[in-house]
Amino acid sequence: TVRGPWLECNPPSVTGGSEVCDHSNYGYANRWLSGARECSWHGVTCDDAGKIKLLRLDYEGLSGSLPDGLAFLTALRILNLGKNDLTGSIPVAWFGLPLLRTLILYGNRITGSISTEINKFKVLSSLNLGSNLLSGTIPDALWDLRNLTILDLGKNNLFGTISTRIGNLKDGNNFIYTPWQTSENSLVNTILALNGNGLSGSIPQHEVGQLTNLGKFRVHD
């Protein structure tokens, strides 16, 4: 379900045309499902070939389940749907996105467990699933994402232990955290967040100690 001035549009007297919307954060853009090309729609950025490489629709009041159809956007590099009211589980079809580097679903009501197929993301470097309703254990497959430079699983309903395979992440260049990352070069602060869950057991100190570029490690509530 999509709601917002960029869908319904302002009166023509305000914007100069019924297909154009004035969004206070991003300026003028064509509304979704208009006759204009997708590359001119609000929150959409395309590459030089005209393929969608970035979707930024955070803080837009979106609701409903996450659509499988985004898996058809094979040039997608950044997907930011943070701070909406989205529900359901993360579609398995998304894991086949070959170029996806940043996935931000922070601050929704996403449920289910973290799929063991998450390691199908081949180049994912930023993963923010914080402040949702995810449950179950953290699968070992997550630690196979050796390109990760940001990981936020904080404030969910995860349980179990932190695997020693967390040490795999030392292969990443840095841990870079930017909650609403909108470009491939926006690098701010350093953090690995697992806080606000029901995790138990001891922290694998040796493996965490190998993460030499890690600035902050949050495991407290």
C-alpha positions as CSV (number, residue, x, y, z in Angstrom):
1,T,0.0,0.0,0.0
2,V,1.5,3.3,-1.1
3,R,0.6,6.6,0.4
4,G,2.1,10.0,0.0
5,P,2.0,13.3,-1.9
6,W,4.3,11.8,-4.5
7,L,1.6,9.3,-5.4
8,E,-1.5,11.4,-5.2
9,C,0.2,14.6,-6.4
10,N,-0.5,18.2,-5.6
11,P,-2.9,20.3,-7.6
12,P,-1.6,21.4,-11.1
13,S,-1.7,25.0,-9.9
14,V,0.9,24.2,-7.4
15,T,3.2,21.9,-9.4
16,G,2.5,22.9,-12.9
17,G,1.3,19.5,-14.0
18,S,-0.8,16.7,-12.5
19,E,2.0,14.1,-13.0
20,V,4.5,16.1,-10.9
21,C,4.6,16.1,-7.1
22,D,6.4,18.4,-4.7
23,H,8.0,16.3,-1.9
24,S,9.5,18.5,0.8
25,N,12.5,16.2,1.2
26,Y,13.4,15.5,-2.4
27,G,11.9,18.3,-4.4
28,Y,10.0,17.7,-7.6
29,A,9.5,14.2,-8.9
30,N,7.0,12.3,-11.1
31,R,4.4,10.3,-9.2
32,W,4.6,6.5,-9.1
33,L,2.5,4.7,-11.8
34,S,2.4,7.9,-13.8
35,G,3.0,7.9,-17.6
36,A,6.6,9.0,-17.0
37,R,9.6,6.7,-17.0
38,E,10.3,5.0,-13.7
39,C,13.7,6.7,-13.5
40,S,11.9,10.0,-12.8
41,W,9.6,8.6,-10.1
42,H,10.0,9.7,-6.5
43,G,12.7,7.8,-4.7
44,V,14.1,6.1,-7.8
45,T,17.6,6.5,-9.2
46,C,18.7,4.7,-12.4
47,D,22.1,3.9,-13.9
48,D,23.4,5.1,-17.2
49,A,21.6,2.2,-18.9
50,G,18.3,3.2,-17.5
51,K,18.0,0.4,-15.0
52,I,16.9,1.1,-11.4
53,K,19.9,1.0,-9.1
54,L,18.5,2.7,-6.0
55,L,15.1,2.8,-4.3
56,R,14.9,5.1,-1.3
57,L,11.4,5.1,0.2
58,D,12.2,5.5,3.9
59,Y,9.8,7.4,6.2
60,E,7.0,7.2,3.6
61,G,4.2,5.5,5.6
62,L,4.3,2.4,3.4
63,S,2.3,-0.6,4.6
64,G,1.7,-4.2,3.5
65,S,4.0,-7.1,2.8
66,L,7.4,-6.9,1.1
67,P,6.9,-7.6,-2.6
68,D,8.6,-10.5,-4.4
69,G,8.6,-8.4,-7.5
70,L,11.6,-6.3,-6.5
71,A,13.7,-9.4,-7.3
72,F,13.3,-8.4,-11.0
73,L,15.3,-5.2,-10.4
74,T,18.6,-7.0,-11.2
75,A,20.6,-3.8,-11.3
76,L,19.5,-2.7,-7.8
77,R,22.4,-1.7,-5.6
78,I,20.6,0.1,-2.7
79,L,17.2,-0.7,-1.2
80,N,16.1,1.6,1.6
81,L,12.6,0.9,3.0
82,G,13.4,2.0,6.6
83,K,10.9,3.5,9.1
84,N,7.6,2.4,7.4
85,D,4.9,0.0,8.5
86,L,5.9,-3.0,6.4
87,T,5.1,-6.5,7.5
88,G,5.7,-10.2,6.6
89,S,9.0,-11.9,6.0
90,I,11.9,-11.0,3.7
91,P,11.2,-12.6,0.3
92,V,13.6,-15.4,-0.5
93,A,13.5,-14.1,-4.1
94,W,15.4,-11.0,-3.0
95,F,18.5,-13.1,-2.2
96,G,19.2,-13.5,-5.9
97,L,19.7,-9.8,-6.5
98,P,23.2,-10.0,-7.9
99,L,24.4,-6.4,-7.3
100,L,22.6,-5.5,-4.0
101,R,25.1,-3.9,-1.7
102,T,22.8,-2.1,0.9
103,L,19.5,-3.4,2.3
104,I,17.8,-1.2,4.9
105,L,14.5,-2.4,6.5
106,Y,15.0,-0.8,9.9
107,G,12.0,0.2,11.9
108,N,9.2,-1.8,10.3
109,R,7.2,-4.8,11.6
110,I,8.9,-7.5,9.6
111,T,8.5,-11.0,11.1
112,G,9.8,-14.5,10.6
113,S,13.4,-15.8,10.9
114,I,16.5,-14.8,9.1
115,S,16.7,-17.2,6.2
116,T,19.5,-19.7,5.8
117,E,19.6,-18.6,2.2
118,I,20.7,-15.1,3.1
119,N,24.3,-16.1,2.1
120,K,23.1,-16.0,-1.6
121,F,23.7,-12.2,-1.4
122,K,27.1,-12.2,-3.1
123,V,28.1,-8.5,-2.7
124,L,26.0,-7.3,0.2
125,S,28.0,-4.9,2.4
126,S,25.3,-3.1,4.5
127,L,22.5,-4.9,6.2
128,N,20.2,-3.1,8.6
129,L,17.2,-5.2,10.0
130,G,17.1,-3.4,13.3
131,S,13.9,-2.6,15.2
132,N,11.6,-5.2,13.7
133,L,9.9,-8.4,14.9
134,L,12.4,-11.0,13.6
135,S,12.6,-14.2,15.6
136,G,14.6,-17.4,15.8
137,T,18.4,-17.8,15.9
138,I,21.0,-16.0,13.9
139,P,21.9,-18.5,11.1
140,D,25.5,-19.4,10.4
141,A,24.8,-18.5,6.8
142,L,24.7,-14.8,7.8
143,W,28.4,-14.9,8.8
144,D,29.2,-16.2,5.3
145,L,28.5,-12.6,4.0
146,R,32.2,-11.7,4.1
147,N,31.7,-8.4,2.4
148,L,29.6,-7.0,5.2
149,T,30.7,-3.6,6.4
150,I,27.6,-2.9,8.5
151,L,25.3,-5.3,10.4
152,D,22.4,-4.1,12.6
153,L,20.1,-6.8,14.0
154,G,19.3,-4.8,17.2
155,K,15.9,-4.7,18.8
156,N,14.3,-7.8,17.5
157,N,13.2,-11.1,19.1
158,L,16.3,-13.1,18.2
159,F,17.6,-15.8,20.6
160,G,20.4,-18.3,20.8
161,T,24.2,-17.7,20.9
162,I,26.6,-15.6,18.8
163,S,28.5,-18.1,16.6
164,T,32.3,-18.1,16.5
165,R,31.8,-17.7,12.7
166,I,31.3,-14.0,13.4
167,G,35.1,-13.9,12.8
168,N,34.4,-14.4,9.1
169,L,33.5,-10.7,9.0
170,K,37.1,-9.7,9.4
171,D,37.4,-10.1,5.7
172,G,35.4,-6.9,5.2
173,N,37.3,-3.6,4.8
174,N,35.5,-1.8,7.6
175,F,32.3,-1.7,9.6
176,I,30.5,1.3,8.4
177,Y,27.1,2.3,9.8
178,T,24.8,4.9,8.3
179,P,21.1,4.2,9.1
180,W,19.7,5.9,6.0
181,Q,22.5,5.3,3.5
182,T,21.5,6.7,0.2
183,S,24.6,6.4,-1.9
184,E,27.3,3.9,-2.4
185,N,29.9,6.3,-0.9
186,S,28.2,7.6,2.2
187,L,30.3,6.3,5.1
188,V,29.6,7.4,8.7
189,N,30.7,5.9,12.0
190,T,31.4,2.3,12.9
191,I,29.1,-0.3,14.6
192,L,27.9,-3.9,14.8
193,A,24.6,-4.0,16.7
194,L,23.0,-7.1,18.2
195,N,21.5,-5.4,21.2
196,G,17.9,-5.7,22.3
197,N,17.4,-9.4,21.6
198,G,17.3,-12.5,23.7
199,L,20.8,-13.7,22.9
200,S,22.5,-15.9,25.4
201,G,25.9,-17.5,26.1
202,S,29.3,-15.9,25.9
203,I,30.7,-13.5,23.4
204,P,33.3,-15.2,21.2
205,Q,36.0,-12.8,22.4
206,H,38.8,-14.2,20.2
207,E,36.8,-13.9,17.0
208,V,35.4,-10.5,17.8
209,G,38.9,-9.4,18.7
210,Q,39.9,-10.2,15.1
211,L,37.5,-7.5,13.8
212,T,40.2,-4.9,14.0
213,N,38.2,-2.2,12.2
214,L,35.1,-2.5,14.4
215,G,34.4,0.7,16.2
216,K,31.4,-0.2,18.3
217,F,29.9,-3.6,19.3
218,R,26.5,-3.3,20.8
219,V,25.1,-6.4,22.6
220,H,23.5,-4.7,25.6
221,D,19.8,-3.7,25.7
